[in-house]
Amino acid sequence: MDSQDDLPLIDVLTFITDELLHTYRSCVGEIDKEKSITEFLERLDDDKSILKLKTINIEIKSDLDWFNVSRPLTLSELRGKIVILDFFTYCCINCMHVLPELHCLQERFPPESGLVIIGVHSPKFENERANSNILSAVLRYGVTHPIVNDFGSTLWQTLSIRCWPSLIVLSPAGLPLLLLMGEGHGKFLEKFVSVALSFFSRQGKIENFNLPLQISTNTDPASKLRFPAKIARSPKGRFGVCDAGNNRILVVSSRGLVQHIIGGHKAGLNDGTFSEARFKHPQGLTFLDENNLIVADTENHALRKISLIDGVVETLAGTGFQGCDRIGGNAGPQQPISSPWDVAVFRTRDMDMSFHLDERNVLEKTIVLISMAGTHQIWGYFPEGIIWWKFRKFDPLCCVSLIGNGLEENRNNSYPQNAAFAQPSGLSMSKDFLFVADSESSSIRKVSLVDGKVMPVVGGDRNPLNLFAFGDIDGKLYNAKLQHPLGVACHTIENKVFVADTYNHKIKVIDTEKNYVSTMAIVNQEGTPIVLNEPTGLCLDADESNILVADTNNHTIYIIDLITLKAKPFSLDFSQVTEEKLNEPQNVPLNRELASKKLSLHDSDINTITFNVSLLLPLQFTKEAPQKWIIQKISQFVDVTQFSGTLDNGMCNIQVKHKPRNRDTTNQIVIEFLLNLCEVKCCLIKRILVTIDINFNEKECKNRHDVNIQIDRSTLSIE
């Protein structure tokens, strides 16, 4: 590979990473996968093709600001650690998808075990350079690993990084080992780190010192709102608020009296009563009618429904795990979705071509439109089923892609499946048009719901591939410039659309007849301009004379008079909400059925645990629906070869081994089963949380164990 001498560092790293990934993915068993990584590491000292990598000394500038540590870090002081550099920017949905994977890595391999994760914040937008805005994002997304604000993207440029997110893995000697671009590398990265820590530990190259970790906190305490997101209005004028930072939904009267709190401070995915229900950073919501809301439960990758009459929450779509499907079409709870960010309701007549004596009496059917930020598309959920565009039939309860091909572009088109969005994040209906805040293209666009045609409104660029056409310029169509807008609200009386121009910290208004946007000069009651901080949500009141604004990073909602442009806080009155509703729930979500079993495993061998899930009639596994398992918790000194998978005829195996340290430590594995089941007349989802308490015993010879789980509709047994 002499030709690599002239290649840039990033290309050499990309080449050896792709080579390893190809070998790794071609391996069938877990042992072979581990072997492929070990062989890769063994070649490092003698591989002449990576000599260029050995000449590079990667370091972080010394004058940068850090978060979650008490002092700045240098890579040279982290010799003896495997280091993962996560190049990210906090607006990027793909970067957000990586954060849970990094959190799982951090939980399993804390710094003292030999792994250090450092987020290198490399901003796309001007707004993302500011420490205060990064801190808000760190708090909003619960990031606990060290982060450095590389506001000038110095390290990005030095290494010629090409996209967000990009992960570079460094050896204990500081040698670049891998470059992983994009999301979805969590399982491989976990396996690589596990093998690499063992490999370098045997060579005595891993150091077990701690880091000066200190979780960053906001100096200004949040009110009873924490990072509020979208706001919606009911037909009679009350409001729903996504209290995203508190993982809950508030239903509020037109005067600010809090009537319902749905969910709690602790994140989770749980259906049930309002006090039992759990959400995870919900960003969008809308009223179906006066007593039913639809919620985009963003980080649960789920669509939820709240019934204010029944007092319950149910999941309409999504499995609780991030999906990558860009087509869809399955019944809601069986259809994986990806980071739904907002929702809107459209009603239309069924195009079934049947003869009707009076066409005016044909009932309209409901379509829930979803801005699917994770796949850059607009999806639909069909509660009743309908025949719609080009006489396409949509089955009842199905969740399916409608608009956008899944590419991250600012591409308008007369055909909905040929159009493309770039992280659509806000929706609002105006008659037969859906207005979309397309955040990563910094534009507002609209969709005709008569035929699916996608059209420009303001912002962005004529070149659909240019996602860097942002700024702060009032004007018409492409001459106007916005910066990462997240919210839109249509004025149904006038031809106006209000925009939360989030990263410009402004509210703007569009004249939709002229496609012209201008900035609203909003002042407080004394006439002084108000200073917003990343406003996200907008909602007009019942007579559309005032607009509510969720000033997200200031943890505040403003109400603005649209004639005087004077703003005042929209204060929330929690006095009639009982303390019982505010209490924290138990740690384990209530909709998960619990079971536990004790096992005695061989201390020095690889142990195989076989889980057998059997169903009592009339329950059956839903054909073609996923039956999944995932390890939710594992003790530090227990190792497994796989952390998630699917069941085959109700069965799955996991291989378990004891790490040879701290033999007196309590050992435990918590595994969750997500089962899609059906009866004669209905389908249901079962979530089962099984705790395996493990006793490792040198004298125990048996290394194969069966765990039998029997399920009917209301009971669970384990043996």
C-alpha positions in Angstrom: 0.0 0.0 0.0 2.8 2.5 -0.9 0.3 4.7 -2.6 -1.2 5.6 0.8 1.9 7.6 1.7 0.4 10.5 -0.2 -3.1 10.1 1.2 -4.4 12.5 3.8 -4.7 11.1 7.4 -8.5 11.0 7.1 -8.3 8.8 4.0 -5.9 6.3 5.6 -8.1 6.1 8.6 -11.2 5.6 6.5 -9.5 2.9 4.5 -8.4 0.8 7.5 -11.8 1.3 9.2 -13.7 0.1 6.1 -11.4 -2.9 5.9 -12.1 -3.9 9.5 -15.9 -3.3 9.2 -16.0 -5.5 6.1 -14.2 -8.3 7.9 -16.2 -7.9 11.0 -19.6 -8.0 9.3 -18.6 -11.0 7.3 -18.1 -13.0 10.5 -21.0 -15.2 11.6 -20.3 -15.9 15.2 -19.5 -13.6 18.1 -16.1 -15.4 18.7 -15.1 -14.7 15.1 -16.1 -11.1 15.4 -13.9 -10.7 18.4 -11.1 -12.4 16.7 -11.3 -10.0 13.7 -10.9 -7.1 16.1 -8.0 -8.7 17.9 -6.2 -9.5 14.7 -6.7 -5.9 13.6 -5.1 -4.6 16.8 -2.3 -7.1 16.6 -1.3 -5.8 13.2 -1.0 -2.2 14.4 2.7 -2.4 15.3 3.9 -4.0 12.0 1.4 -2.5 9.5 3.4 -0.3 7.2 0.3 1.0 5.5 -0.5 3.1 8.6 2.9 4.6 9.2 1.3 8.0 8.4 -1.0 7.6 11.4 1.9 7.1 13.7 3.4 10.4 12.8 0.3 12.4 13.8 0.1 13.9 17.3 -3.6 14.8 17.8 -4.2 17.5 20.5 -6.9 19.8 21.5 -6.2 23.5 21.7 -5.5 24.7 25.2 -7.6 27.9 25.2 -11.0 26.3 24.6 -13.9 26.0 27.1 -15.1 22.7 28.5 -18.2 21.3 30.0 -18.7 18.4 32.5 -15.1 18.7 33.8 -13.6 20.9 36.5 -10.7 21.8 34.3 -9.6 21.5 30.6 -8.3 18.2 29.4 -5.5 17.4 27.0 -5.1 14.2 25.0 -1.5 13.8 26.1 -2.6 13.5 29.7 -5.1 10.8 28.6 -2.4 8.4 27.5 -3.3 5.0 28.9 -6.9 5.4 27.9 -8.9 4.5 24.8 -10.3 7.8 23.7 -13.4 8.4 21.6 -13.6 11.8 20.0 -17.2 12.6 19.0 -17.3 15.4 16.5 -20.9 16.7 16.7 -23.1 19.8 16.6 -26.1 20.0 18.8 -28.6 20.9 16.0 -27.9 17.6 14.1 -30.5 14.9 14.5 -27.9 12.2 13.6 -25.6 13.5 16.4 -28.6 13.2 18.8 -29.1 9.6 17.8 -25.4 8.9 18.7 -25.8 10.3 22.3 -27.7 7.3 23.7 -25.1 4.9 22.3 -22.3 6.9 23.9 -24.2 7.0 27.2 -24.4 3.2 27.1 -20.7 3.0 26.5 -19.9 5.4 29.3 -22.2 3.4 31.7 -20.5 0.1 30.8 -16.9 1.4 30.6 -16.4 4.3 33.0 -13.1 6.3 32.8 -11.4 4.3 35.5 -11.9 1.1 33.3 -9.9 2.7 30.5 -12.3 4.5 28.2 -12.8 8.3 27.9 -15.4 9.9 25.6 -15.0 13.5 24.6 -17.5 15.4 22.6 -15.8 17.9 20.3 -18.5 20.4 19.5 -17.8 21.7 16.0 -20.6 24.2 15.1 -22.5 24.4 11.9 -24.5 27.6 12.8 -23.2 30.8 14.2 -25.6 30.4 17.1 -23.9 27.2 18.1 -20.6 28.8 18.9 -21.8 30.3 22.2 -21.0 28.6 25.4 -24.4 29.4 26.9 -26.2 27.7 24.0 -24.0 24.6 24.1 -24.6 24.4 27.9 -28.3 24.5 27.3 -28.0 21.7 24.8 -25.9 19.7 27.3 -28.5 20.1 29.9 -31.4 19.5 27.5 -30.1 16.2 26.2 -28.6 15.0 29.5 -25.0 14.7 28.3 -22.6 13.7 31.1 -19.3 13.0 29.3 -16.7 15.8 28.8 -17.4 18.3 26.0 -15.1 20.9 24.5 -16.3 23.9 22.5 -14.1 23.9 19.5 -15.9 27.1 18.3 -13.5 27.6 15.4 -13.6 23.9 14.4 -9.8 23.8 14.6 -9.5 20.1 15.3 -12.2 19.4 12.7 -10.1 21.2 10.0 -6.8 19.7 11.2 -8.1 16.2 10.8 -10.2 17.0 7.7 -13.4 15.7 9.2 -16.2 15.7 6.6 -19.5 15.2 8.4 -21.5 15.2 11.6 -21.3 13.0 13.5 -17.8 11.5 13.1 -16.2 9.3 15.8 -12.4 8.9 16.0 -11.1 6.2 18.3 -7.6 6.7 19.7 -5.4 3.9 21.2 -3.8 4.3 24.7 -0.7 5.7 22.9 -2.8 8.3 21.1 -2.7 6.5 17.7 -5.9 6.9 15.6 -7.5 3.5 15.2 -10.9 4.1 13.6 -13.1 6.7 11.9 -16.8 6.0 12.1 -19.0 8.4 10.1 -22.7 8.8 10.7 -24.9 7.1 13.2 -25.7 3.4 13.8 -22.3 2.1 14.9 -23.3 1.5 18.6 -23.1 -2.3 18.6 -19.9 -2.5 16.7 -18.3 0.3 18.8 -19.3 -1.5 22.1 -17.7 -4.7 20.9 -14.6 -2.9 19.6 -14.1 -1.1 23.0 -14.6 -4.3 24.9 -12.0 -6.3 22.9 -9.6 -3.3 22.8 -9.7 -2.8 26.5 -8.9 -6.5 27.1 -6.2 -6.4 24.4 -4.4 -3.4 25.7 -4.9 -4.5 29.4 -3.0 -7.7 28.7 -0.1 -5.5 27.4 -0.2 -3.4 30.5 -1.1 -0.2 28.5 -4.4 0.7 30.2 -4.3 3.2 33.1 -7.1 3.2 35.6 -6.9 6.8 36.9 -10.1 8.9 37.2 -11.0 12.1 35.4 -11.9 15.5 37.0 -15.5 15.0 36.1 -17.9 17.7 37.2 -21.4 17.8 35.7 -22.1 21.3 34.3 -25.2 23.0 35.6 -27.1 26.1 34.6 -26.4 29.1 36.8 -30.0 30.2 36.4 -32.5 27.7 37.9 -35.4 26.7 35.6 -38.9 27.4 36.7 -41.6 24.8 36.7 -41.0 24.7 33.0 -37.8 23.2 31.7 -36.9 23.7 28.0 -40.5 24.0 26.8 -41.0 23.0 23.2 -44.1 23.1 21.0 -47.5 24.6 22.1 -50.9 23.6 20.7 -54.4 25.0 21.1 -57.7 23.1 21.5 -60.9 24.1 19.7 -62.2 25.8 22.8 -59.0 27.7 23.5 -57.0 25.8 26.1 -53.3 24.9 25.5 -51.1 21.9 25.5 -47.5 22.4 26.3 -44.5 20.0 25.7 -42.5 20.5 28.9 -39.7 18.7 27.2 -37.0 19.0 29.8 -39.3 17.7 32.5 -40.5 14.8 30.2 -44.2 15.7 30.5 -47.2 17.3 28.9 -49.1 20.2 30.5 -52.7 21.0 29.7 -53.4 24.6 30.6 -56.5 26.9 30.5 -56.5 30.0 28.4 -55.5 32.0 31.5 -52.6 29.7 32.5 -54.3 27.5 35.1 -52.6 24.1 34.9 -55.4 21.5 34.6 -53.4 18.3 33.9 -49.9 17.1 34.3 -49.2 14.0 32.1 -46.0 12.2 32.8 -43.2 12.9 35.3 -39.7 14.2 35.6 -38.1 10.8 35.1 -37.9 9.8 31.4 -39.4 6.5 30.2 -41.9 4.9 27.8 -44.9 3.9 29.8 -48.6 3.9 28.9 -51.3 4.2 31.6 -52.8 6.9 33.8 -51.5 10.4 33.8 -49.3 9.7 36.9 -48.1 6.4 35.5 -47.3 7.6 32.0 -43.8 8.5 31.0 -42.3 10.4 28.0 -38.8 11.2 26.9 -38.2 14.7 25.7 -41.5 15.1 23.8 -41.1 18.0 21.2 -44.5 18.3 19.5 -48.2 17.9 20.1 -51.6 18.8 18.6 -55.3 18.4 19.7 -57.4 15.9 17.7 -60.4 17.4 19.4 -61.1 19.1 22.7 -60.3 16.0 24.8 -57.6 14.1 22.8 -54.0 15.1 22.1 -51.4 13.5 19.9 -47.8 13.8 21.1 -44.5 13.4 19.2 -42.6 11.6 21.9 -39.3 12.4 20.2 -36.6 10.4 22.1 -38.9 7.4 22.6 -39.3 7.4 18.8 -43.1 7.0 19.4 -46.4 8.6 18.6 -48.6 8.8 21.8 -52.3 9.7 22.4 -53.6 11.4 25.5 -57.3 11.0 26.4 -58.3 13.8 28.8 -61.7 12.1 29.5 -60.4 8.6 30.2 -57.2 10.0 31.9 -54.9 7.6 30.1 -52.0 7.6 27.6 -51.5 5.0 24.9 -48.9 4.5 22.2 -50.2 4.7 18.7 -47.0 4.1 16.7 -43.4 3.3 17.3 -41.7 0.4 19.1 -39.6 2.5 21.6 -36.5 1.9 19.5 -35.1 4.2 16.8 -36.1 2.9 13.3 -34.4 3.4 10.0 -37.4 2.4 7.8 -38.1 5.1 5.2 -41.2 3.5 3.8 -43.3 2.1 6.7 -46.9 0.8 6.4 -47.2 -1.5 9.4 -49.8 -1.2 12.1 -48.7 1.6 14.4 -47.2 -0.2 17.4 -45.3 -2.5 15.1 -43.9 0.3 12.9 -40.5 1.6 14.0 -40.1 5.4 13.5 -37.3 7.9 14.0 -37.3 11.1 16.1 -40.8 12.5 15.4 -40.5 16.2 16.1 -44.0 17.7 15.5 -47.5 16.6 14.6 -50.5 18.2 12.8 -54.0 17.1 11.9 -55.5 17.1 8.4 -59.0 16.0 7.6 -60.2 15.0 4.2 -62.9 12.9 2.5 -62.3 9.4 1.4 -61.6 9.1 -2.4 -63.3 5.7 -2.5 -65.2 6.5 -5.8 -68.4 5.3 -4.3 -71.7 6.9 -5.3 -73.1 9.3 -2.7 -76.5 10.9 -3.0 -75.2 14.0 -1.3 -71.4 14.5 -1.5 -71.6 17.1 1.2 -72.6 14.4 3.7 -69.5 12.3 3.1 -67.6 12.3 6.4 -64.1 13.5 6.6 -61.4 11.2 7.9 -58.5 12.1 10.1 -54.8 11.9 9.1 -52.1 12.7 11.7 -49.1 14.2 9.9 -45.7 13.7 11.5 -42.4 15.6 10.9 -40.1 12.6 11.1 -36.8 14.5 11.7 -34.8 11.3 12.0 -35.5 10.2 8.4 -36.0 13.7 6.9 -39.6 12.9 5.8 -43.3 13.7 6.5 -45.1 10.6 7.7 -48.8 9.9 8.3 -50.7 7.9 10.9 -54.2 6.8 9.8 -56.6 6.1 12.7 -59.5 5.1 10.4 -57.9 4.1 7.1 -58.6 6.0 3.9 -58.2 6.1 0.1 -56.2 9.2 -0.7 -53.6 10.5 -3.2 -53.8 8.7 -6.5 -56.4 6.4 -4.9 -53.8 4.8 -2.7 -55.3 2.8 0.1 -54.0 3.3 3.7 -55.1 0.7 6.2 -56.6 1.6 9.6 -53.9 2.3 12.3 -51.0 2.2 9.7 -48.1 4.5 10.0 -46.4 5.3 6.7 -44.0 7.6 4.9 -45.9 10.2 2.7 -43.5 12.9 1.6 -39.8 12.9 1.1 -37.3 10.3 -0.2 -35.2 10.2 3.0 -32.3 12.1 1.6 -31.2 15.1 3.6 -31.8 17.9 1.0 -33.8 21.0 0.3 -35.5 19.6 -2.8 -38.9 20.8 -3.9 -40.9 18.7 -6.4 -44.4 18.1 -7.8 -44.2 14.5 -6.8 -44.1 14.0 -3.0 -41.8 10.9 -3.0 -39.2 12.8 -5.1 -39.0 15.8 -2.7 -36.5 15.8 0.1 -36.3 17.6 3.5 -33.5 18.4 5.9 -34.7 17.6 9.4 -38.3 18.8 9.3 -39.0 20.0 12.8 -42.2 22.1 12.8 -45.7 21.7 11.2 -48.8 23.9 10.9 -51.9 23.5 8.8 -53.5 26.2 6.7 -56.6 24.9 4.8 -55.1 22.4 2.3 -51.5 23.4 2.9 -49.0 22.1 5.4 -46.3 24.5 6.3 -43.0 23.0 7.4 -40.1 24.4 9.3 -37.2 22.6 7.6 -34.5 23.3 10.2 -31.3 22.0 8.6 -31.9 23.8 5.3 -33.0 27.0 7.3 -36.1 27.3 5.3 -39.9 27.3 5.5 -41.6 25.2 2.9 -45.2 24.1 2.2 -46.9 21.0 0.9 -50.2 20.8 -0.9 -52.2 18.1 0.7 -54.4 17.9 -2.4 -51.6 16.3 -4.4 -48.4 16.2 -2.3 -46.5 18.9 -4.2 -43.7 20.5 -2.2 -42.9 24.2 -2.7 -40.6 26.8 -1.3 -41.8 29.7 0.9 -38.8 31.5 2.3 -35.1 30.8 3.2 -32.7 28.2 2.0 -31.2 28.1 -1.4 -32.2 27.2 -5.0 -29.5 24.5 -4.9 -31.1 21.6 -3.0 -27.7 20.3 -1.8 -26.7 23.6 -0.2 -27.7 23.2 3.5 -25.4 26.1 4.6 -27.6 28.9 3.2 -28.5 30.5 6.5 -28.3 34.0 8.0 -30.7 36.7 9.3 -32.1 38.6 6.4 -35.7 39.7 5.8 -36.8 39.3 2.2 -38.6 37.2 -0.4 -38.2 33.5 -1.2 -34.5 32.5 -1.4 -33.3 36.1 -0.8 -34.5 35.7 2.8 -32.3 34.0 5.3 -33.2 32.2 8.5 -31.1 30.1 10.9 -32.4 26.7 12.0 -36.1 27.5 12.4 -38.0 25.0 14.5 -41.6 26.2 14.7 -44.4 27.5 12.5 -47.9 28.7 13.3 -50.5 29.6 10.6 -52.9 32.6 11.1 -56.2 31.2 9.7 -57.8 34.6 9.3 -55.0 36.4 7.6 -52.5 35.0 5.1 -49.7 34.9 7.6 -47.3 32.3 9.0 -45.4 33.0 12.1 -41.9 31.5 12.4 -39.7 30.6 15.4 -36.4 31.5 13.9 -34.7 29.6 16.6 -31.0 30.2 16.2 -31.6 33.9 15.3 -33.5 34.2 18.6 -36.4 35.9 16.8 -40.0 35.6 15.8 -40.7 36.4 12.2 -43.8 36.6 10.1 -44.4 35.5 6.5 -46.8 37.1 4.1 -47.8 33.9 2.2 -49.2 35.8 -0.8 -45.8 37.4 -1.4 -43.5 34.8 0.1 -41.9 37.6 2.1 -40.6 37.3 5.7 -40.0 40.1 8.1 -38.8 40.3 11.7 -41.3 41.2 14.5 -40.1 44.0 16.8 -41.3 42.5 20.0 -41.0 44.5 23.2 -41.9 44.1 26.9 -44.6 46.1 28.7 -42.2 49.0 29.2 -41.3 49.1 25.5 -37.8 47.5 25.8 -37.0 44.8 23.2 -37.2 41.3 24.7 -34.3 39.0 24.3 -35.3 35.5 23.4 -33.1 32.4 23.6 -33.7 29.7 21.0 -37.5 30.0 20.8 -39.1 26.7 19.6 -42.8 26.7 19.8 -45.6 29.0 18.6 -49.3 29.0 19.0 -52.1 31.5 18.4 -54.9 31.9 20.9 -58.5 31.3 20.2 -59.3 34.6 18.5 -55.8 34.8 16.9 -55.1 38.2 18.4 -52.2 36.9 20.5 -49.4 34.4 20.0 -47.8 32.3 22.6 -44.0 31.7 22.2 -42.0 29.0 24.0 -38.7 30.7 24.8 -37.0 27.4 25.3 -33.6 28.2 26.8 -35.1 30.8 29.1 -37.7 28.2 30.3 -40.5 30.7 29.7 -43.6 31.2 27.7 -44.5 34.6 26.4 -47.8 35.9 25.2 -47.5 38.6 22.5 -50.2 41.1 21.4 -50.1 41.0 17.6 -51.2 44.6 17.3 -48.9 46.3 19.8 -46.2 43.6 19.7 -45.9 43.9 23.5 -45.0 40.7 25.3 -45.5 39.5 28.8 -44.8 36.2 30.5 -47.6 33.6 30.2 -47.5 32.5 33.9 -48.6 29.0 34.7 -50.6 28.5 37.9 -49.9 25.0 39.4 -52.0 25.7 42.5 -54.8 23.3 41.6 -52.6 20.4 40.7 -52.4 18.0 43.6 -49.0 17.0 45.0 -49.8 13.3 44.4 -49.6 14.0 40.6 -46.3 15.7 41.0 -44.7 12.9 43.0 -42.0 10.8 41.3 -43.0 7.2 40.3 -41.1 4.1 41.0 -37.9 3.7 39.0 -39.2 0.9 36.8 -42.0 1.9 34.3 -45.3 0.4 35.4 -46.3 -1.0 32.0 -43.4 -3.5 32.0 -44.2 -6.8 33.6 -41.4 -7.9 36.0 -39.8 -11.2 36.7 -36.6 -12.4 38.2 -34.5 -15.5 38.5 -31.2 -16.5 40.2 -28.6 -18.5 38.3 -25.3 -20.0 39.3 -22.8 -19.7 36.4 -19.4 -21.1 35.9 -16.8 -18.6 36.9 -14.2 -19.2 34.2 -16.2 -20.4 31.2 -18.5 -18.8 28.7 -22.0 -19.5 29.9 -25.0 -19.7 27.6 -28.4 -18.6 28.9 -31.3 -19.7 26.7 -34.6 -17.8 27.1 -37.7 -19.6 26.0 -40.8 -17.5 25.8 -44.0 -19.5 25.4 -47.6 -18.2 25.0 -50.8 -19.6 26.3 -53.6 -19.7 23.8 -55.2 -17.6 22.3 -52.1 -15.5 22.4 -49.7 -15.8 19.4 -46.7 -14.0 18.1 -47.7 -11.5 15.5 -46.5 -12.7 12.2 -43.8 -10.6 10.5 -43.7 -8.2 13.5 -40.4 -7.8 15.4 -39.9 -9.7 18.6 -37.0 -8.0 20.3 -34.8 -8.2 23.3 -32.3 -5.7 24.7 -30.0 -5.7 27.7 -31.0 -2.6 29.7 -28.6 -3.0 32.6 -25.5 -5.1 33.3 -23.0 -5.2 36.1 -19.6 -3.8 35.5 -17.8 -7.1 35.8 -20.1 -9.2 33.7 -19.4 -9.5 30.0 -21.8 -10.5 27.2 -21.2 -11.1 23.5 -24.4 -9.3 22.3 -26.6 -6.6 23.8 -29.7 -6.9 21.7 -31.4 -9.1 19.1 -34.6 -10.8 18.0 -36.4 -13.9 19.2 -36.6 -16.9 16.9 -39.8 -18.9 17.6 -39.8 -17.3 21.1 -36.1 -18.2 21.8 -32.9 -16.3 22.1 -29.4 -17.0 23.6 -26.9 -14.8 25.3 -23.4 -15.7 26.2 -22.2 -14.5 29.6 -18.7 -14.4 31.1 -17.3 -13.2 34.4 -14.6 -10.6 34.2 -11.8 -11.8 36.6 -12.1 -9.1 39.2 -14.1 -8.1 42.3 -15.6 -11.5 42.8 -17.7 -10.3 45.7 -19.5 -7.8 43.6 -23.2 -8.4 43.1 -23.7 -9.5 39.5 -26.9 -8.8 37.6 -28.3 -8.6 34.1 -31.6 -6.9 33.3 -33.0 -7.9 29.9 -36.1 -6.4 28.4 -38.3 -8.3 25.9 -40.5 -6.3 23.6 -43.1 -8.6 22.2 -45.8 -8.0 19.5 -48.6 -10.4 20.2 -52.1 -11.0 18.8 -55.3 -12.6 19.9 -58.4 -13.4 17.8 -59.7 -9.9 17.7 -56.9 -7.6 18.8 -53.1 -7.0 18.9 -51.1 -6.0 21.9 -47.6 -5.2 23.0 -46.0 -6.9 26.0 -42.9 -5.4 27.7 -41.2 -7.8 30.1 -38.3 -6.9 32.3 -36.4 -10.0 33.5 -33.7 -9.6 36.2 -31.1 -12.3 36.3 -29.2 -12.4 39.6 -25.9 -14.2 39.0 -23.7 -16.1 41.3 -20.4 -17.0 39.7 -19.0 -20.2 41.1 -15.7 -21.9 40.3 -17.0 -25.2 41.4 -20.1 -25.0 39.3 -19.6 -27.1 36.2 -22.8 -26.4 34.3 -22.4 -23.6 31.8 -25.7 -23.9 29.9 -29.0 -22.7 31.5 -32.6 -22.4 30.4 -34.9 -19.6 31.5 -38.5 -20.4 30.7 -41.0 -17.6 30.6 -44.7 -18.3 30.2 -47.2 -15.6 29.3 -50.9 -15.1 29.0 -52.8 -11.9 28.6 -52.7 -11.0 32.3 -50.0 -13.1 34.0 -46.4 -13.9 33.8 -44.4 -16.9 35.2 -40.7 -17.7 35.1 -38.8 -20.9 36.0 
